[in-house]
Amino acid sequence: MVACLAIASSLALVSPFESQDVFPDKEWQPIERPESVGFSSARLAALRSWLQSLDTTAMMVVVGGRSLFTYGDVTHVSYLASGRKSVLALLYGRYVENGTIDVEKKLSDLKFTDVGGLLPRELNASVRHLLTARSGVYHPASNGGDDLAHAPARGSEQPGSRFLYNNWDFNAAGAVFEQLTGRDIYEALETELARPIGMQDFDRARQIKSGNLSVSQHAAYPIWLSTRDMARIGLLALRGGRWGDRQIVPADWVRRTTTLVSPFSEMDQLFEDSPPIVGRWGYGYLWWVWDALSPSDPLAGAVTAWGVGGQYITGVPKLDMVIAHKTDTVNRKAVTARQYDVILRMLVAAKY
């Protein structure tokens, strides 16, 4: 894989400003010949063979706003897992811009609490700390799937001083969004994202909060999407929050949320099957952000939403590319972070 990246770094890469006026309408416009946009059909065929060996349910690759590659049933709706967090980041944008949400507000200002209460030091955490997973609040979350097992003792860290991928932060960020905006997350998702960007398979009835509320009163907000609708989310982020002639999410907010806050060096390499264990992923605001060693790295500027089991929405600005990858985790199917890393490197190497 190192060889693939070395080869790809010497390739002529697509400018992030090319094809930025192309968006899907009711349907995605296909690219008939990969070579017409500088991709190798043979290498994409090799990728298809690799996917057939995995538990991948579906995958869609978008280049220049058009569909380059599809695999499986891209209309199938399933669980997005922690990819939900990056969707919430987009929803925050308009409310931060108009002043409804002040990300510097502390939990104490919001009279925020949880089962058993929060410690005085924990109440000094701000909304920004929640969004960047640096709150220092190591209260258990209502759902699992995080890195709480490697957290220090409660009250031992100052807010902002340490990154820890803790679902408490992310669920609390959802609760704060609803408290300050007066809007249900799923209502906002439907009216402020799904409809404006033309999601084809969005089903409001599938979106139901969950979690053990005796552990934490702040529920998780699972999101269920199809692969082709995940690709729309990815294109919206890649285009700086713009969709056609409409600015759906403020550009400054998209830029802020997809900028590195916690570098790769701060990531926990023991956090099983997370993006940093196989790549240079750091963290921004609810998005994983590639921590490039060099501007010539073809993944410089890349961001990804990640959900356990193989849920990814990845934007690669240098290739003007979005990758939406889905594994329906029914029957314990999964694509690991290492397997997805191979997919990503094969796509980079498919550009010539």
VOGU-3710 file (C-alpha; in Angstrom, 3 decimals, decimal comma):
1> mvaclaiass> 0,000/0,000/0,000  2,936/2,357/0,593  3,973/1,700/-2,989  0,485/2,569/-4,228  0,577/5,902/-2,427  4,062/6,694/-3,725  2,931/6,035/-7,281  -0,246/8,067/-6,833  1,603/11,067/-5,420  3,318/11,567/-8,759
11> lalvspfesq> 0,087/11,573/-10,728  -1,579/14,618/-12,228  -4,298/15,328/-9,688  -7,624/17,005/-10,351  -7,837/20,586/-9,120  -10,343/20,920/-6,237  -11,907/23,776/-8,187  -12,748/21,787/-11,329  -16,302/20,536/-11,974  -17,653/22,277/-8,889
21> dvfpdkewqp> -20,873/23,300/-10,631  -21,885/19,667/-11,229  -24,430/18,280/-8,785  -26,899/15,412/-9,113  -30,519/16,247/-9,830  -33,100/13,549/-9,082  -30,559/10,972/-10,239  -26,780/10,841/-10,333  -25,242/11,519/-13,733  -22,873/8,644/-14,644
31> ierpesvgfs> -19,389/8,947/-16,090  -19,495/6,632/-19,083  -15,729/6,211/-19,509  -13,439/6,412/-16,452  -10,552/7,358/-18,743  -12,411/10,552/-19,697  -11,770/11,846/-16,169  -8,326/10,287/-15,821  -9,140/6,991/-14,098  -8,120/3,509/-15,163
41> sarlaalrsw> -10,944/1,091/-15,996  -8,607/-1,830/-15,349  -7,730/-0,594/-11,858  -11,373/0,036/-11,050  -12,118/-3,528/-12,190  -9,443/-4,740/-9,773  -11,149/-2,749/-7,035  -14,458/-4,427/-7,873  -12,824/-7,832/-7,502  -11,434/-6,801/-4,097
51> lqsldttamm> -14,871/-5,644/-2,944  -16,343/-9,007/-3,917  -14,051/-10,624/-1,338  -15,351/-8,347/1,443  -18,626/-7,803/3,316  -19,191/-4,548/1,436  -22,934/-4,043/0,892  -22,547/-1,135/-1,513  -20,105/1,538/-2,574  -20,349/4,641/-4,723
61> vvvggrslft> -17,496/6,807/-5,970  -18,236/10,316/-7,216  -15,738/12,382/-9,203  -16,494/15,920/-10,306  -20,067/15,601/-9,046  -20,826/12,560/-11,250  -20,920/8,851/-10,507  -17,666/7,149/-11,496  -18,170/3,740/-9,876  -20,938/1,832/-8,117
71> ygdvthvsyl> -20,978/-1,549/-6,438  -23,904/-3,395/-4,878  -27,322/-1,937/-4,136  -26,697/1,762/-3,541  -30,421/2,274/-2,742  -30,368/-0,061/0,265  -30,953/1,836/3,526  -29,020/0,742/6,606  -27,401/1,955/9,814  -24,781/4,698/9,483
81> asgrksvlal> -23,317/4,050/12,959  -20,893/6,806/14,029  -21,119/8,419/10,616  -24,073/10,188/12,256  -21,663/12,531/14,020  -20,389/14,156/10,839  -23,995/14,677/9,724  -24,655/16,501/13,000  -21,628/18,699/12,298  -23,328/19,912/9,117
91> lygryvengt> -26,594/20,606/10,960  -24,805/22,839/13,470  -23,619/25,236/10,766  -26,523/27,611/10,193  -27,223/27,897/13,924  -23,619/28,787/14,740  -23,648/31,373/11,963  -26,883/33,037/13,104  -25,860/33,024/16,778  -28,421/30,518/18,019
101> idvekklsdl> -25,536/28,279/19,100  -22,454/29,769/20,742  -19,826/27,021/20,715  -17,934/28,739/23,544  -20,852/28,303/25,942  -19,931/26,069/28,864  -22,015/23,168/30,121  -22,522/25,134/33,327  -24,036/28,003/31,287  -26,479/25,529/29,770
111> kftdvggllp> -27,307/23,922/33,129  -26,302/20,652/31,504  -26,197/17,503/33,604  -26,475/13,733/33,438  -27,168/10,670/35,555  -25,314/11,127/38,844  -24,391/14,718/37,965  -21,252/16,206/36,435  -18,121/17,296/38,267  -17,258/21,014/38,595
121> relnasvrhl> -14,284/20,627/36,250  -16,470/18,804/33,709  -18,993/21,649/33,730  -16,255/23,929/32,388  -16,315/22,048/29,082  -17,685/24,064/26,180  -19,839/23,067/23,224  -16,688/23,335/21,104  -15,030/20,756/23,341  -17,937/18,373/22,743
131> ltarsgvyhp> -17,702/18,795/18,972  -13,960/18,159/18,967  -14,070/15,251/21,474  -11,917/17,156/23,952  -14,420/17,762/26,761  -12,622/15,894/29,523  -16,014/14,488/30,544  -15,584/10,744/30,906  -19,112/9,966/31,982  -20,323/6,742/30,349
141> asnggddlah> -22,523/7,208/27,296  -25,943/5,686/26,715  -24,440/3,593/23,907  -21,135/1,823/23,316  -18,715/1,806/20,401  -16,221/4,360/21,658  -12,824/4,576/23,380  -14,050/5,075/26,948  -12,113/1,973/28,062  -8,901/3,970/27,661
151> apargseqpg> -10,154/7,131/29,384  -8,354/8,557/32,423  -10,225/8,996/35,704  -13,144/11,391/35,732  -12,152/14,907/36,696  -8,462/14,297/36,015  -8,245/16,283/32,755  -8,934/19,925/32,011  -11,481/20,439/29,217  -9,685/20,938/25,925
161> srflynnwdf> -6,445/19,293/27,025  -6,944/15,806/25,591  -8,668/14,071/22,671  -10,727/11,008/23,523  -13,282/9,431/21,212  -16,127/9,233/23,725  -19,768/8,830/22,703  -20,787/10,937/25,691  -19,387/14,002/23,957  -21,199/13,220/20,727
171> naagavfeql> -24,544/12,430/22,351  -24,250/15,548/24,498  -23,569/17,561/21,328  -26,849/16,237/19,953  -28,691/17,141/23,141  -27,188/20,654/23,102  -28,257/21,106/19,466  -31,850/20,290/20,372  -31,783/22,404/23,552  -30,480/25,543/21,846
181> tgrdiyeale> -32,324/25,300/18,530  -35,614/23,888/19,826  -35,484/21,433/16,916  -35,449/17,660/16,886  -32,294/16,367/15,168  -34,256/14,210/12,762  -36,638/17,021/11,871  -33,633/19,214/11,090  -31,993/16,410/9,134  -35,065/16,027/6,938
191> telarpigmq> -35,839/19,692/6,317  -32,341/21,198/6,304  -30,315/18,465/4,606  -32,285/15,565/3,134  -34,786/17,645/1,161  -32,488/20,475/0,005  -29,867/18,094/-1,410  -32,449/15,741/-2,893  -31,847/12,546/-0,940  -33,591/9,780/-2,845
201> dfdrarqiks> -34,131/7,191/-0,123  -34,480/9,165/3,120  -37,142/7,731/5,423  -37,950/9,849/8,476  -39,705/6,881/10,134  -36,426/4,928/10,250  -34,722/7,580/12,388  -35,263/6,736/16,083  -33,127/7,681/19,099  -31,769/4,883/21,266
211> gnlsvsqhaa> -29,592/4,120/24,263  -29,646/3,037/27,885  -31,043/6,138/29,592  -30,353/4,718/33,057  -26,642/5,059/32,243  -26,868/8,465/30,550  -29,946/10,598/29,970  -28,585/11,733/26,604  -29,677/9,316/23,899  -27,775/8,473/20,739
221> ypiwlstrdm> -29,296/9,616/17,444  -28,778/6,740/14,957  -29,167/7,702/11,306  -30,197/5,343/8,512  -29,248/6,257/4,938  -28,629/4,647/1,570  -25,187/4,664/-0,005  -26,223/7,065/-2,766  -27,621/9,496/-0,178  -24,408/9,227/1,832
231> arigllalrg> -22,625/10,315/-1,354  -24,802/13,438/-1,444  -23,716/14,278/2,104  -20,109/13,801/1,051  -20,474/16,024/-2,012  -22,126/18,736/0,083  -19,129/18,734/2,434  -16,633/18,602/-0,442  -18,341/21,615/-2,039  -18,052/23,656/1,151
241> grwgdrqivp> -21,742/23,347/2,053  -22,986/24,489/-1,354  -25,569/22,602/-3,385  -26,118/24,049/-6,833  -26,801/27,744/-6,364  -27,740/27,374/-2,671  -25,459/27,603/0,346  -26,998/24,862/2,506  -24,326/24,952/5,224  -22,163/28,054/5,788
251> adwvrrtttl> -18,840/27,667/3,991  -16,843/29,015/6,929  -18,381/26,404/9,204  -17,639/23,538/6,812  -14,059/24,757/6,573  -13,794/24,982/10,346  -15,275/21,561/11,044  -13,062/19,827/8,469  -9,834/21,456/9,659  -7,488/19,420/11,833
261> vspfsemdql> -7,833/20,111/15,575  -6,357/16,948/17,118  -3,370/15,661/15,106  -2,612/12,041/14,342  -0,004/12,045/17,128  -2,802/12,462/19,706  -4,840/9,515/18,452  -5,103/6,348/20,555  -3,457/3,578/18,536  -5,141/1,039/20,819
271> fedsppivgr> -8,626/2,148/19,771  -9,568/-0,994/17,896  -10,521/-0,710/14,209  -10,608/3,088/14,179  -9,259/5,081/11,204  -5,963/6,160/12,878  -4,723/2,586/13,272  -4,147/2,300/9,509  -3,704/5,880/8,312  -2,799/9,384/9,363
281> wgygylwwvw> -6,283/10,376/10,471  -6,608/13,058/13,119  -9,819/14,784/14,198  -11,608/18,053/13,520  -15,197/18,869/14,545  -17,039/15,534/14,311  -15,028/14,679/11,174  -11,845/12,617/10,878  -9,236/14,715/9,046  -6,141/13,426/7,224
291> dalspsdpla> -2,958/14,692/8,888  -0,697/14,875/5,835  3,077/14,851/6,186  3,421/16,782/2,921  1,204/18,984/0,728  2,012/16,603/-2,146  0,218/13,747/-0,364  -2,812/12,955/-2,580  -4,891/12,598/0,600  -3,936/16,029/1,936
301> gavtawgvgg> -7,192/17,754/2,873  -9,181/14,511/2,943  -11,917/14,074/5,525  -14,063/11,121/6,468  -17,114/10,208/8,451  -16,579/6,796/10,024  -18,964/4,269/11,465  -18,084/0,887/12,931  -18,421/-2,078/10,615  -17,523/-0,233/7,436
311> qyitgvpkld> -19,586/2,949/7,139  -17,590/5,702/5,433  -18,213/9,028/3,724  -14,837/10,243/2,498  -14,004/13,419/0,607  -10,686/13,711/-1,243  -10,314/17,311/-2,512  -7,234/16,654/-4,669  -9,205/14,121/-6,690  -12,515/16,000/-6,425
321> mviahktdtv> -13,757/12,645/-5,150  -16,374/11,368/-2,718  -16,440/7,757/-1,558  -19,540/6,373/0,137  -19,000/2,876/1,504  -21,598/0,822/3,331  -21,734/-2,509/5,118  -25,108/-3,534/6,466  -24,050/-4,912/9,845  -26,978/-7,331/10,078
331> nrkavtarqy> -25,612/-10,849/10,730  -22,388/-9,320/12,110  -21,006/-8,399/8,694  -18,190/-5,881/8,750  -15,453/-4,251/6,695  -12,497/-3,316/8,868  -10,582/-0,059/8,852  -7,628/-1,914/7,334  -9,790/-3,232/4,496  -11,240/0,199/3,837
341> dvilrmlvaa> -7,732/1,651/3,778  -6,920/-0,732/0,923  -10,061/0,464/-0,907  -8,992/4,085/-0,460  -5,436/3,446/-1,674  -6,687/1,490/-4,700  -8,895/4,428/-5,670  -6,026/6,878/-5,339  -3,858/4,588/-7,467  -6,615/4,295/-10,089
351> ky> -6,014/7,938/-11,009  -3,401/8,349/-13,710
//
